[in-house]
Amino acid sequence: MLRTLKQLWTDEAGLTTVEYALLLVLIVAAAVTAWTQLGSQVSTEVSSVKDTITSTP
């Protein structure tokens, strides 16, 4: 049992896949954050332009 656990602990065959998966998760999280922030800024700007247009006589 102890030998099997030691072999699993030192096995590095699947580490590359896990590393790529974690990197992909970080990239997606950064992209979602940036997209959300950009969307918020665009919404604010559109609202400002709309208010300017509607308040102009």
N, C-alpha and C positions, 0 to 999 in steps of 0.2 A: 504494500500500500504506500509506504513512504517513498519507495523507489519510483512508483508511478507518479506521485505528486511532484517529485523532484524533476522527472522528465518533462512533465507538463509545464513546470515553472521555467525550465531552461529552453523549451522549444520556442524558436523564433520564426517558424514558418508562416504563421498568420499575422505577424506584427505589421508587415508592410500594408496589408489590406486594412487593418485597424487604423494605422497612421493616416492612410489616404482618406478613410471614412471620417476621421476626426477633423482633418484639414478641410474636407468638403463641408462638414457641419459648421465650422468656423467661418468659411467663406459665405455660406448661405445666410448665417446669422448676421454677418456684416452687411450683406446685400439687402436683407430685409430691413435692417435698421436704417441704412442709407435711403432706401426707397420710401420708408415711412416718413423720415425727416424731410425728404425732398417733396413728397406729397403734401405734407403739412405746410411747407413754405409756399408751394404753388397755390394751395387753397387760400392761404392768407393774402397772397398777392392778387389773386382773382377777385376776392371779396373787396379788397381795397380799390381795385379798378372799377368794379361794379358800383361801389358807393360813390366814387368820384363821378362816374357817368350819370348816375341817377340824381345827384345833388346839383349838377350843372343845369342852369336854366336854359 
